[in-house]
Amino acid sequence: MNPWFLSISLAYFLGSIPFGYLLVRIFRKEDIRALGSGNIGATNVARSGAKGLGILTLVLDASKGFIAVVLAQHIAVRAGFPAAFDIAALAALAAVVGHCFPIWLKFRGGKGVATALGVFFALVPAITVLYLLIIFLLIVVPTRYVSLASVVAAASFPFLALPNTPVRTPILVTCYILIPLLVIVKHHQNIRRLIAGTESRFGTKKAAA
């Protein structure tokens, strides 16, 4: 099978696994889409009153992104394919797209932050991800705006990652721009509320991340 098709398909279906939805459905017998902001991501799961499930959702959503990229790299190497960097980058994008638009939930998914974090771990040096986490914490700790911290960290990714990437092909650069752009676009309602001054902070009952 073509390594491009196999890697991208696997990445999309892995990314589509709605862990937040499944965990809340299994352990609380509730539909996370009917709680809080309606988002299936870790923040809304934690906000629903299940902090442990929220942490588990974060770990699993990040892990599926990481595994998708590692599998793509493995497939490319086993196939002797020269464009391993490109396949890995496309798999990363496919995993985040899968989380944001999961086939299992009629393409209504999360905002891709945790899954993006997972693919970043697999794609770039750990120090790059550490910088992103520092940026996130520097914003979320004093403001408690998870959405703002997520958007700024996502927007920072290309500027931090590309200078430290040994191979910068057009496909790779495009994916490194599209992944954070997708995360930002999925936060469009949060951005509007931030501008209007109506965005709720994490820890409040009506927070919408």
Helices and strands as residue ranges (DSSP letters): H 3-15, H 19-28, G 32-34, H 42-47, H 51-78, H 84-100, G 103-105, H 113-123, H 126-143, H 146-161, G 162-164, H 170-186, H 188-196
